[in-house]
Amino acid sequence: MKKTAALLLGLAGILSYAQSSSFVFNNYNVYDAVGRLMTCSPTPGLIKYMYASPNGSYGSYTMPAGISSSYASFGTTGLAPFPMNMNYWNVTDPANTANNTSYPYNHPYITSTMSSINEWASFHFFLKDSAGNNIDSYLVGDPAVAINAGVTANAYQVGTNSGIEAEWFTITTPTGKVTYFSIY
């Protein structure tokens, strides 16, 4: 009986997964990181994901060189103190395409529905110099989460042209989980 109760509690935890980490990002090098930030469900088979605006039409946004910032949740991305357009999330829901649209960062669909099932997943980006030339290409994120949207991400990657490192990891602190994305 105890084993069954423990198994059911474990399954309930998996099925009721919620965004439980803040997101800290650091671009410590001299190049801008231009790309697409994605979230996805860590639960296989639950394929709702979203990209940070303005990625709806496969656009990109820029994480400027030398920046360090963070988001407490998907619903606070419009509040970051730096020049990145994170006021909207572009949702993809293959099971219900009526949900496939852009939502303001503080919309109830983002703060309730998507925050209850998604985690920070990956950042697919190019390092670009001040003239806009591509230096290197990366796909960094949590491999176990990003794969649920069909994305093969690397937790750690070194640029083939620049040798610049990028990494993605999550730690647990006394106040909760924190996901870090850093470019060195």
N, C-alpha and C positions, 0 to 999 in steps of 0.2 A: 504494500500500500504506500509506504514512504517513497519507494522508487518511482511509482506511478505519479504521485503528487509532485515529486521533484521534476520528473520528465514534463508534466503538464505545465508547471511553472516556467521551465526552461523554454518550452514552445511558445507560451504566452509572451515571454520576453522577446523572442524572435519576431513573432507576429505583430507585436505592438511597438516595434522599433521607432524611435523618434530621433530627430536631430538632437544630438546631445553634445556637440562640440562647437566651440567658437573657432574662428579661423584667423590665424596670424600669418601674414605674408611679409617677406623681406626680399628686396631686390638690392643686394649689396654690390653689384658690379656697375660698370660704366655704360652698359647698354640698356635700352628700354626693352621690356618684355611685352610683345604684342600678340594677343591670342584670345582664347575662349576658355572661360571658367565654367565648369560643369558640376552639377550635383546629380545624385542618383540614389535609388534605394539600395541598401546593402542586402536586401532580401531577394534572392534569385526568383525570377518570375514576376516580380512586381516592377514593371518597366515604365515608371514615370520618371522623367528626368527634366532638368532645366538648365539653360545656359544664361549666364549673366548678360544683360543688355550691353551693347546693341547687337547681340549675336543672332537675332531672329532670322536674318537673311544671310547668315554666315559672315556677318561683319565681325570686327574684333575691337577690343579696347586695349588701352596701353597701361601697363604698370611701369611708371617712370623709373629710370635708374636712380638708385640711392634711396628708394622709398621703404618705409616700414609702417605697417598699419594693421588693423584687425577689425573683424566683425564679430559681434556676439552671437548673431544668428542670421538666417536668410532675411528675416524681417527688419534687420538694421543696416542693410547694405547701402541704403540711400543716405546714411548719416556719416559716412567715412570722411575724414578731413583731408582729402586730396583729390586731384583732378581725374577721377575715373567715373564714368557714367554707369553707376550700379543702381539706378533708380528703378529698373525694371528687370523682371525675370521672364524669359521666353520658355514656356512649358511645352513639353512633348508628352502626350499620353496616348500611346497606341491603342489602348482599350476603349478610350472615349475621346475621339478627336475634337469634340466640342470644347474640350479644355485646352486645345492647342492654340494658345495666344500669348500675348505679353500681358503681364500683370505688374502693377506697381509693387515695389518691394514690401510695402506694408498692407497689401490686400489680404483679406482673410483666407483666400485660397493658398497664398504663400505662407502666411503665419500659422495657419491651422493645418490644412491638408498636406501641403508639401513638406512643411517642417515636421510633421508627424511620421513621415515615411522616408525622407531623403537625408543623405549625408553629403559633405563636401567630397567630390569624387576626383576631379582632375583639372589640369590646366594644360592645354595644347597651345604652344606659343613659339614664336620666333624671337631671337635676340636681334635687335636692329640697331645700327649705328645712327648717328645724328643726321646722316644723309638719307636714311630709310633703307639702307642695304641690309639684307638678311645676313647674319653672321652664323647662326646655328638654329636648328629646329629641335624642339623637345616635346615630349608627351609624358608629363609627370603627374602622378596622383596615387591614390590608393588602389592597387591592382584588384583587390577583392571587391571593391565597391564599383569602380568604373567598368569592370567587365560585364556587369548587369545591364549596361546600356550598349554593350557591344564594343567598348573601348578598351584596348590593351594599353594600360598605363604602366609606367615604371616608377617605383618608389624613389629611385635614385638614377640619375643620368648625367653623363659627362658629354659636353658638346664636342663633336668630332673636329670642328675647325678651331674652336677657341679654347677648349679644355676647361671651360666654365662649368661648374657643377650646379645641379639643381636637385633638391630632395623634398620629399613629402612624407610626413609621419604624424601619428597621433599619440599623445601621451595622456595619462590619467593623473590629474592633480587632486588635492583635497576638495577643490570646488567644482570638479567635473573634468570632462575631456577637452583637450585643445589640439586642433589640427594645425600643423605648421607647414608652410610652403616657403622655401628659401632658395635663392639663387646666389651663388658665391663667385 
